[in-house]
Amino acid sequence: MTIPVPPEENLAPDSAPPFVDVRYSLAALLREVKLDRSSATFAMEKLDQATINLLFQQHRAHREHHLDQQ
């Protein structure tokens, strides 16, 4: 009978583990957030969110109107 080998032990000695802990500095993250917020893409995402909210509000009003008629 053979004993199964755990996956970690199947790795070659020079191969990296599948997951690596990555840390970022707070300053770097804040700079990235500031850059993202000033980009046109972020503005479009906010616009899209407003449009989506409007559609849900219209759908809710329509549904409530039908419930009131019953």
PDB file of N, CA, C and O in Angstrom:
ATOM      1  N   MET A   1       0.844  -1.187   0.000  1.00  0.00           N
ATOM      2  CA  MET A   1       0.000   0.000   0.000  1.00  0.00           C
ATOM      3  C   MET A   1       0.885   1.245   0.000  1.00  0.00           C
ATOM      4  O   MET A   1       1.868   1.310   0.738  1.00  0.00           O
ATOM      5  N   THR A   2       0.534   2.242  -0.835  1.00  0.00           N
ATOM      6  CA  THR A   2       1.312   3.481  -0.888  1.00  0.00           C
ATOM      7  C   THR A   2       0.594   4.566  -0.091  1.00  0.00           C
ATOM      8  O   THR A   2      -0.634   4.603  -0.016  1.00  0.00           O
ATOM      9  N   ILE A   3       1.380   5.427   0.488  1.00  0.00           N
ATOM     10  CA  ILE A   3       0.838   6.543   1.259  1.00  0.00           C
ATOM     11  C   ILE A   3       0.729   7.745   0.340  1.00  0.00           C
ATOM     12  O   ILE A   3       1.716   8.131  -0.287  1.00  0.00           O
ATOM     13  N   PRO A   4      -0.479   8.360   0.246  1.00  0.00           N
ATOM     14  CA  PRO A   4      -0.610   9.534  -0.635  1.00  0.00           C
ATOM     15  C   PRO A   4       0.240  10.694  -0.119  1.00  0.00           C
ATOM     16  O   PRO A   4       0.347  10.931   1.084  1.00  0.00           O
ATOM     17  N   VAL A   5       0.836  11.402  -1.067  1.00  0.00           N
ATOM     18  CA  VAL A   5       1.690  12.532  -0.718  1.00  0.00           C
ATOM     19  C   VAL A   5       0.868  13.811  -0.817  1.00  0.00           C
ATOM     20  O   VAL A   5       0.240  14.053  -1.848  1.00  0.00           O
ATOM     21  N   PRO A   6       0.855  14.647   0.241  1.00  0.00           N
ATOM     22  CA  PRO A   6       0.120  15.918   0.166  1.00  0.00           C
ATOM     23  C   PRO A   6       0.629  16.773  -0.992  1.00  0.00           C
ATOM     24  O   PRO A   6       1.802  16.683  -1.352  1.00  0.00           O
ATOM     25  N   PRO A   7      -0.238  17.604  -1.583  1.00  0.00           N
ATOM     26  CA  PRO A   7       0.161  18.423  -2.740  1.00  0.00           C
ATOM     27  C   PRO A   7       1.385  19.293  -2.498  1.00  0.00           C
ATOM     28  O   PRO A   7       2.187  19.488  -3.411  1.00  0.00           O
ATOM     29  N   GLU A   8       1.550  19.825  -1.275  1.00  0.00           N
ATOM     30  CA  GLU A   8       2.704  20.686  -1.018  1.00  0.00           C
ATOM     31  C   GLU A   8       4.019  19.932  -1.219  1.00  0.00           C
ATOM     32  O   GLU A   8       5.020  20.513  -1.638  1.00  0.00           O
ATOM     33  N   GLU A   9       4.005  18.670  -0.923  1.00  0.00           N
ATOM     34  CA  GLU A   9       5.231  17.894  -1.046  1.00  0.00           C
ATOM     35  C   GLU A   9       5.480  17.449  -2.471  1.00  0.00           C
ATOM     36  O   GLU A   9       6.565  16.957  -2.780  1.00  0.00           O
ATOM     37  N   ASN A  10       4.496  17.609  -3.350  1.00  0.00           N
ATOM     38  CA  ASN A  10       4.660  17.256  -4.760  1.00  0.00           C
ATOM     39  C   ASN A  10       5.391  18.346  -5.532  1.00  0.00           C
ATOM     40  O   ASN A  10       5.845  18.108  -6.651  1.00  0.00           O
ATOM     41  N   LEU A  11       5.510  19.529  -4.957  1.00  0.00           N
ATOM     42  CA  LEU A  11       6.169  20.640  -5.634  1.00  0.00           C
ATOM     43  C   LEU A  11       7.665  20.405  -5.744  1.00  0.00           C
ATOM     44  O   LEU A  11       8.293  19.852  -4.841  1.00  0.00           O
ATOM     45  N   ALA A  12       8.215  20.830  -6.851  1.00  0.00           N
ATOM     46  CA  ALA A  12       9.665  20.750  -7.013  1.00  0.00           C
ATOM     47  C   ALA A  12      10.298  21.746  -6.046  1.00  0.00           C
ATOM     48  O   ALA A  12       9.683  22.764  -5.728  1.00  0.00           O
ATOM     49  N   PRO A  13      11.512  21.475  -5.573  1.00  0.00           N
ATOM     50  CA  PRO A  13      12.142  22.357  -4.595  1.00  0.00           C
ATOM     51  C   PRO A  13      12.300  23.812  -5.059  1.00  0.00           C
ATOM     52  O   PRO A  13      12.288  24.725  -4.233  1.00  0.00           O
ATOM     53  N   ASP A  14      12.446  24.035  -6.365  1.00  0.00           N
ATOM     54  CA  ASP A  14      12.659  25.407  -6.847  1.00  0.00           C
ATOM     55  C   ASP A  14      11.363  26.109  -7.268  1.00  0.00           C
ATOM     56  O   ASP A  14      11.410  27.262  -7.696  1.00  0.00           O
ATOM     57  N   SER A  15      10.210  25.445  -7.157  1.00  0.00           N
ATOM     58  CA  SER A  15       8.959  26.083  -7.569  1.00  0.00           C
ATOM     59  C   SER A  15       8.370  26.889  -6.411  1.00  0.00           C
ATOM     60  O   SER A  15       8.554  26.557  -5.240  1.00  0.00           O
ATOM     61  N   ALA A  16       7.669  27.938  -6.769  1.00  0.00           N
ATOM     62  CA  ALA A  16       7.082  28.836  -5.761  1.00  0.00           C
ATOM     63  C   ALA A  16       5.760  28.247  -5.272  1.00  0.00           C
ATOM     64  O   ALA A  16       5.110  27.499  -6.003  1.00  0.00           O
ATOM     65  N   PRO A  17       5.363  28.571  -4.064  1.00  0.00           N
ATOM     66  CA  PRO A  17       4.054  28.122  -3.584  1.00  0.00           C
ATOM     67  C   PRO A  17       2.949  28.777  -4.417  1.00  0.00           C
ATOM     68  O   PRO A  17       3.177  29.837  -5.000  1.00  0.00           O
ATOM     69  N   PRO A  18       1.761  28.174  -4.488  1.00  0.00           N
ATOM     70  CA  PRO A  18       0.714  28.720  -5.360  1.00  0.00           C
ATOM     71  C   PRO A  18       0.175  30.078  -4.912  1.00  0.00           C
ATOM     72  O   PRO A  18      -0.328  30.831  -5.746  1.00  0.00           O
ATOM     73  N   PHE A  19       0.265  30.412  -3.630  1.00  0.00           N
ATOM     74  CA  PHE A  19      -0.236  31.694  -3.143  1.00  0.00           C
ATOM     75  C   PHE A  19       0.884  32.445  -2.449  1.00  0.00           C
ATOM     76  O   PHE A  19       1.699  31.860  -1.736  1.00  0.00           O
ATOM     77  N   VAL A  20       0.909  33.739  -2.668  1.00  0.00           N
ATOM     78  CA  VAL A  20       1.943  34.572  -2.067  1.00  0.00           C
ATOM     79  C   VAL A  20       1.256  35.736  -1.354  1.00  0.00           C
ATOM     80  O   VAL A  20       0.341  36.351  -1.903  1.00  0.00           O
ATOM     81  N   ASP A  21       1.691  36.034  -0.150  1.00  0.00           N
ATOM     82  CA  ASP A  21       1.151  37.162   0.593  1.00  0.00           C
ATOM     83  C   ASP A  21       1.741  38.443   0.018  1.00  0.00           C
ATOM     84  O   ASP A  21       2.959  38.616  -0.018  1.00  0.00           O
ATOM     85  N   VAL A  22       0.861  39.341  -0.433  1.00  0.00           N
ATOM     86  CA  VAL A  22       1.309  40.603  -1.026  1.00  0.00           C
ATOM     87  C   VAL A  22       0.815  41.734  -0.146  1.00  0.00           C
ATOM     88  O   VAL A  22      -0.354  41.760   0.238  1.00  0.00           O
ATOM     89  N   ARG A  23       1.684  42.656   0.172  1.00  0.00           N
ATOM     90  CA  ARG A  23       1.302  43.807   0.990  1.00  0.00           C
ATOM     91  C   ARG A  23       1.627  45.086   0.227  1.00  0.00           C
ATOM     92  O   ARG A  23       2.642  45.192  -0.461  1.00  0.00           O
ATOM     93  N   TYR A  24       0.733  46.041   0.376  1.00  0.00           N
ATOM     94  CA  TYR A  24       0.911  47.330  -0.276  1.00  0.00           C
ATOM     95  C   TYR A  24       0.963  48.418   0.793  1.00  0.00           C
ATOM     96  O   TYR A  24       0.362  48.286   1.859  1.00  0.00           O
ATOM     97  N   SER A  25       1.676  49.472   0.501  1.00  0.00           N
ATOM     98  CA  SER A  25       1.728  50.577   1.461  1.00  0.00           C
ATOM     99  C   SER A  25       0.435  51.372   1.369  1.00  0.00           C
ATOM    100  O   SER A  25      -0.165  51.469   0.299  1.00  0.00           O
ATOM    101  N   LEU A  26       0.014  51.933   2.475  1.00  0.00           N
ATOM    102  CA  LEU A  26      -1.212  52.728   2.510  1.00  0.00           C
ATOM    103  C   LEU A  26      -1.096  53.928   1.577  1.00  0.00           C
ATOM    104  O   LEU A  26      -2.057  54.279   0.893  1.00  0.00           O
ATOM    105  N   ALA A  27       0.065  54.549   1.546  1.00  0.00           N
ATOM    106  CA  ALA A  27       0.266  55.723   0.678  1.00  0.00           C
ATOM    107  C   ALA A  27       0.054  55.350  -0.793  1.00  0.00           C
ATOM    108  O   ALA A  27      -0.582  56.092  -1.541  1.00  0.00           O
ATOM    109  N   ALA A  28       0.585  54.208  -1.197  1.00  0.00           N
ATOM    110  CA  ALA A  28       0.430  53.769  -2.590  1.00  0.00           C
ATOM    111  C   ALA A  28      -1.034  53.485  -2.913  1.00  0.00           C
ATOM    112  O   ALA A  28      -1.511  53.838  -3.991  1.00  0.00           O
ATOM    113  N   LEU A  29      -1.745  52.851  -1.986  1.00  0.00           N
ATOM    114  CA  LEU A  29      -3.162  52.563  -2.199  1.00  0.00           C
ATOM    115  C   LEU A  29      -3.981  53.844  -2.292  1.00  0.00           C
ATOM    116  O   LEU A  29      -4.862  53.959  -3.144  1.00  0.00           O
ATOM    117  N   LEU A  30      -3.695  54.806  -1.422  1.00  0.00           N
ATOM    118  CA  LEU A  30      -4.430  56.074  -1.455  1.00  0.00           C
ATOM    119  C   LEU A  30      -4.170  56.847  -2.742  1.00  0.00           C
ATOM    120  O   LEU A  30      -5.082  57.467  -3.291  1.00  0.00           O
ATOM    121  N   ARG A  31      -2.930  56.813  -3.225  1.00  0.00           N
ATOM    122  CA  ARG A  31      -2.618  57.469  -4.510  1.00  0.00           C
ATOM    123  C   ARG A  31      -3.422  56.818  -5.634  1.00  0.00           C
ATOM    124  O   ARG A  31      -3.955  57.511  -6.500  1.00  0.00           O
ATOM    125  N   GLU A  32      -3.506  55.507  -5.619  1.00  0.00           N
ATOM    126  CA  GLU A  32      -4.241  54.788  -6.662  1.00  0.00           C
ATOM    127  C   GLU A  32      -5.736  55.115  -6.606  1.00  0.00           C
ATOM    128  O   GLU A  32      -6.366  55.299  -7.647  1.00  0.00           O
ATOM    129  N   VAL A  33      -6.302  55.189  -5.407  1.00  0.00           N
ATOM    130  CA  VAL A  33      -7.716  55.539  -5.253  1.00  0.00           C
ATOM    131  C   VAL A  33      -7.957  56.957  -5.757  1.00  0.00           C
ATOM    132  O   VAL A  33      -8.942  57.209  -6.451  1.00  0.00           O
ATOM    133  N   LYS A  34      -7.068  57.879  -5.414  1.00  0.00           N
ATOM    134  CA  LYS A  34      -7.210  59.268  -5.858  1.00  0.00           C
ATOM    135  C   LYS A  34      -7.159  59.354  -7.386  1.00  0.00           C
ATOM    136  O   LYS A  34      -7.942  60.077  -8.002  1.00  0.00           O
ATOM    137  N   LEU A  35      -6.241  58.615  -7.980  1.00  0.00           N
ATOM    138  CA  LEU A  35      -6.119  58.584  -9.435  1.00  0.00           C
ATOM    139  C   LEU A  35      -7.375  58.001 -10.067  1.00  0.00           C
ATOM    140  O   LEU A  35      -7.883  58.540 -11.050  1.00  0.00           O
ATOM    141  N   ASP A  36      -7.879  56.901  -9.509  1.00  0.00           N
ATOM    142  CA  ASP A  36      -9.080  56.266 -10.049  1.00  0.00           C
ATOM    143  C   ASP A  36     -10.275  57.202  -9.979  1.00  0.00           C
ATOM    144  O   ASP A  36     -11.068  57.275 -10.917  1.00  0.00           O
ATOM    145  N   ARG A  37     -10.404  57.918  -8.868  1.00  0.00           N
ATOM    146  CA  ARG A  37     -11.555  58.804  -8.692  1.00  0.00           C
ATOM    147  C   ARG A  37     -11.515  59.993  -9.646  1.00  0.00           C
ATOM    148  O   ARG A  37     -12.559  60.551  -9.985  1.00  0.00           O
ATOM    149  N   SER A  38     -10.335  60.379 -10.073  1.00  0.00           N
ATOM    150  CA  SER A  38     -10.225  61.521 -10.977  1.00  0.00           C
ATOM    151  C   SER A  38     -10.319  61.108 -12.448  1.00  0.00           C
ATOM    152  O   SER A  38     -10.340  61.967 -13.329  1.00  0.00           O
ATOM    153  N   SER A  39     -10.376  59.814 -12.716  1.00  0.00           N
ATOM    154  CA  SER A  39     -10.407  59.352 -14.109  1.00  0.00           C
ATOM    155  C   SER A  39     -11.817  59.419 -14.684  1.00  0.00           C
ATOM    156  O   SER A  39     -12.799  59.410 -13.942  1.00  0.00           O
ATOM    157  N   ALA A  40     -11.908  59.487 -15.991  1.00  0.00           N
ATOM    158  CA  ALA A  40     -13.202  59.530 -16.682  1.00  0.00           C
ATOM    159  C   ALA A  40     -13.948  58.212 -16.510  1.00  0.00           C
ATOM    160  O   ALA A  40     -15.178  58.194 -16.477  1.00  0.00           O
ATOM    161  N   THR A  41     -13.220  57.124 -16.401  1.00  0.00           N
ATOM    162  CA  THR A  41     -13.851  55.819 -16.236  1.00  0.00           C
ATOM    163  C   THR A  41     -14.656  55.772 -14.947  1.00  0.00           C
ATOM    164  O   THR A  41     -15.771  55.251 -14.930  1.00  0.00           O
ATOM    165  N   PHE A  42     -14.100  56.311 -13.865  1.00  0.00           N
ATOM    166  CA  PHE A  42     -14.802  56.342 -12.588  1.00  0.00           C
ATOM    167  C   PHE A  42     -16.069  57.181 -12.701  1.00  0.00           C
ATOM    168  O   PHE A  42     -17.105  56.820 -12.142  1.00  0.00           O
ATOM    169  N   ALA A  43     -15.994  58.295 -13.418  1.00  0.00           N
ATOM    170  CA  ALA A  43     -17.156  59.152 -13.609  1.00  0.00           C
ATOM    171  C   ALA A  43     -18.245  58.408 -14.377  1.00  0.00           C
ATOM    172  O   ALA A  43     -19.428  58.546 -14.066  1.00  0.00           O
ATOM    173  N   MET A  44     -17.859  57.635 -15.361  1.00  0.00           N
ATOM    174  CA  MET A  44     -18.826  56.848 -16.126  1.00  0.00           C
ATOM    175  C   MET A  44     -19.468  55.777 -15.253  1.00  0.00           C
ATOM    176  O   MET A  44     -20.665  55.515 -15.369  1.00  0.00           O
ATOM    177  N   GLU A  45     -18.677  55.159 -14.382  1.00  0.00           N
ATOM    178  CA  GLU A  45     -19.229  54.147 -13.485  1.00  0.00           C
ATOM    179  C   GLU A  45     -20.267  54.773 -12.563  1.00  0.00           C
ATOM    180  O   GLU A  45     -21.306  54.168 -12.297  1.00  0.00           O
ATOM    181  N   LYS A  46     -19.992  55.983 -12.072  1.00  0.00           N
ATOM    182  CA  LYS A  46     -20.955  56.672 -11.216  1.00  0.00           C
ATOM    183  C   LYS A  46     -22.220  56.988 -12.009  1.00  0.00           C
ATOM    184  O   LYS A  46     -23.327  56.852 -11.488  1.00  0.00           O
ATOM    185  N   LEU A  47     -22.066  57.409 -13.261  1.00  0.00           N
ATOM    186  CA  LEU A  47     -23.205  57.708 -14.111  1.00  0.00           C
ATOM    187  C   LEU A  47     -24.023  56.448 -14.355  1.00  0.00           C
ATOM    188  O   LEU A  47     -25.250  56.472 -14.265  1.00  0.00           O
ATOM    189  N   ASP A  48     -23.342  55.346 -14.665  1.00  0.00           N
ATOM    190  CA  ASP A  48     -24.027  54.079 -14.887  1.00  0.00           C
ATOM    191  C   ASP A  48     -24.795  53.662 -13.639  1.00  0.00           C
ATOM    192  O   ASP A  48     -25.915  53.161 -13.743  1.00  0.00           O
ATOM    193  N   GLN A  49     -24.213  53.860 -12.473  1.00  0.00           N
ATOM    194  CA  GLN A  49     -24.875  53.500 -11.224  1.00  0.00           C
ATOM    195  C   GLN A  49     -26.138  54.336 -11.031  1.00  0.00           C
ATOM    196  O   GLN A  49     -27.165  53.821 -10.589  1.00  0.00           O
ATOM    197  N   ALA A  50     -26.062  55.612 -11.358  1.00  0.00           N
ATOM    198  CA  ALA A  50     -27.234  56.473 -11.240  1.00  0.00           C
ATOM    199  C   ALA A  50     -28.333  56.011 -12.192  1.00  0.00           C
ATOM    200  O   ALA A  50     -29.507  56.002 -11.821  1.00  0.00           O
ATOM    201  N   THR A  51     -27.970  55.630 -13.405  1.00  0.00           N
ATOM    202  CA  THR A  51     -28.935  55.141 -14.386  1.00  0.00           C
ATOM    203  C   THR A  51     -29.574  53.845 -13.910  1.00  0.00           C
ATOM    204  O   THR A  51     -30.785  53.664 -14.034  1.00  0.00           O
ATOM    205  N   ILE A  52     -28.773  52.954 -13.371  1.00  0.00           N
ATOM    206  CA  ILE A  52     -29.287  51.685 -12.854  1.00  0.00           C
ATOM    207  C   ILE A  52     -30.260  51.936 -11.708  1.00  0.00           C
ATOM    208  O   ILE A  52     -31.324  51.320 -11.651  1.00  0.00           O
ATOM    209  N   ASN A  53     -29.905  52.832 -10.798  1.00  0.00           N
ATOM    210  CA  ASN A  53     -30.799  53.158  -9.688  1.00  0.00           C
ATOM    211  C   ASN A  53     -32.120  53.723 -10.192  1.00  0.00           C
ATOM    212  O   ASN A  53     -33.179  53.397  -9.654  1.00  0.00           O
ATOM    213  N   LEU A  54     -32.070  54.561 -11.213  1.00  0.00           N
ATOM    214  CA  LEU A  54     -33.277  55.140 -11.786  1.00  0.00           C
ATOM    215  C   LEU A  54     -34.170  54.041 -12.356  1.00  0.00           C
ATOM    216  O   LEU A  54     -35.385  54.067 -12.159  1.00  0.00           O
ATOM    217  N   LEU A  55     -33.584  53.084 -13.054  1.00  0.00           N
ATOM    218  CA  LEU A  55     -34.366  51.985 -13.611  1.00  0.00           C
ATOM    219  C   LEU A  55     -35.053  51.186 -12.504  1.00  0.00           C
ATOM    220  O   LEU A  55     -36.218  50.812 -12.638  1.00  0.00           O
ATOM    221  N   PHE A  56     -34.331  50.925 -11.410  1.00  0.00           N
ATOM    222  CA  PHE A  56     -34.934  50.179 -10.307  1.00  0.00           C
ATOM    223  C   PHE A  56     -36.051  50.982  -9.644  1.00  0.00           C
ATOM    224  O   PHE A  56     -37.072  50.420  -9.247  1.00  0.00           O
ATOM    225  N   GLN A  57     -35.859  52.290  -9.524  1.00  0.00           N
ATOM    226  CA  GLN A  57     -36.910  53.120  -8.929  1.00  0.00           C
ATOM    227  C   GLN A  57     -38.164  53.109  -9.799  1.00  0.00           C
ATOM    228  O   GLN A  57     -39.282  53.042  -9.286  1.00  0.00           O
ATOM    229  N   GLN A  58     -37.975  53.174 -11.112  1.00  0.00           N
ATOM    230  CA  GLN A  58     -39.110  53.141 -12.024  1.00  0.00           C
ATOM    231  C   GLN A  58     -39.814  51.787 -11.949  1.00  0.00           C
ATOM    232  O   GLN A  58     -41.043  51.722 -11.955  1.00  0.00           O
ATOM    233  N   HIS A  59     -39.041  50.718 -11.879  1.00  0.00           N
ATOM    234  CA  HIS A  59     -39.605  49.373 -11.796  1.00  0.00           C
ATOM    235  C   HIS A  59     -40.386  49.210 -10.489  1.00  0.00           C
ATOM    236  O   HIS A  59     -41.467  48.622 -10.477  1.00  0.00           O
ATOM    237  N   ARG A  60     -39.836  49.728  -9.400  1.00  0.00           N
ATOM    238  CA  ARG A  60     -40.491  49.634  -8.094  1.00  0.00           C
ATOM    239  C   ARG A  60     -41.809  50.419  -8.108  1.00  0.00           C
ATOM    240  O   ARG A  60     -42.823  49.931  -7.608  1.00  0.00           O
ATOM    241  N   ALA A  61     -41.799  51.618  -8.671  1.00  0.00           N
ATOM    242  CA  ALA A  61     -43.005  52.436  -8.740  1.00  0.00           C
ATOM    243  C   ALA A  61     -44.072  51.740  -9.582  1.00  0.00           C
ATOM    244  O   ALA A  61     -45.253  51.753  -9.235  1.00  0.00           O
ATOM    245  N   HIS A  62     -43.652  51.138 -10.682  1.00  0.00           N
ATOM    246  CA  HIS A  62     -44.581  50.427 -11.561  1.00  0.00           C
ATOM    247  C   HIS A  62     -45.192  49.241 -10.818  1.00  0.00           C
ATOM    248  O   HIS A  62     -46.398  49.010 -10.903  1.00  0.00           O
ATOM    249  N   ARG A  63     -44.373  48.497 -10.097  1.00  0.00           N
ATOM    250  CA  ARG A  63     -44.841  47.326  -9.354  1.00  0.00           C
ATOM    251  C   ARG A  63     -45.793  47.758  -8.235  1.00  0.00           C
ATOM    252  O   ARG A  63     -46.828  47.124  -8.028  1.00  0.00           O
ATOM    253  N   GLU A  64     -45.455  48.828  -7.512  1.00  0.00           N
ATOM    254  CA  GLU A  64     -46.313  49.311  -6.431  1.00  0.00           C
ATOM    255  C   GLU A  64     -47.653  49.800  -6.980  1.00  0.00           C
ATOM    256  O   GLU A  64     -48.687  49.631  -6.334  1.00  0.00           O
ATOM    257  N   HIS A  65     -47.637  50.404  -8.167  1.00  0.00           N
ATOM    258  CA  HIS A  65     -48.868  50.868  -8.798  1.00  0.00           C
ATOM    259  C   HIS A  65     -49.790  49.682  -9.080  1.00  0.00           C
ATOM    260  O   HIS A  65     -50.995  49.762  -8.842  1.00  0.00           O
ATOM    261  N   HIS A  66     -49.230  48.590  -9.582  1.00  0.00           N
ATOM    262  CA  HIS A  66     -50.031  47.395  -9.878  1.00  0.00           C
ATOM    263  C   HIS A  66     -50.544  46.750  -8.597  1.00  0.00           C
ATOM    264  O   HIS A  66     -51.652  46.215  -8.586  1.00  0.00           O
ATOM    265  N   LEU A  67     -49.781  46.788  -7.538  1.00  0.00           N
ATOM    266  CA  LEU A  67     -50.227  46.217  -6.261  1.00  0.00           C
ATOM    267  C   LEU A  67     -51.375  47.029  -5.679  1.00  0.00           C
ATOM    268  O   LEU A  67     -52.277  46.470  -5.056  1.00  0.00           O
ATOM    269  N   ASP A  68     -51.346  48.349  -5.879  1.00  0.00           N
ATOM    270  CA  ASP A  68     -52.409  49.206  -5.377  1.00  0.00           C
ATOM    271  C   ASP A  68     -53.736  48.956  -6.113  1.00  0.00           C
ATOM    272  O   ASP A  68     -54.809  49.130  -5.536  1.00  0.00           O
ATOM    273  N   GLN A  69     -53.658  48.549  -7.386  1.00  0.00           N
ATOM    274  CA  GLN A  69     -54.856  48.316  -8.175  1.00  0.00           C
ATOM    275  C   GLN A  69     -55.533  47.001  -7.812  1.00  0.00           C
ATOM    276  O   GLN A  69     -56.708  46.816  -8.131  1.00  0.00           O
ATOM    277  N   GLN A  70     -54.841  46.098  -7.168  1.00  0.00           N
ATOM    278  CA  GLN A  70     -55.428  44.785  -6.837  1.00  0.00           C
ATOM    279  C   GLN A  70     -56.279  44.827  -5.645  1.00  0.00           C
ATOM    280  O   GLN A  70     -56.837  43.803  -5.248  1.00  0.00           O
TER     281      GLN A  70
END
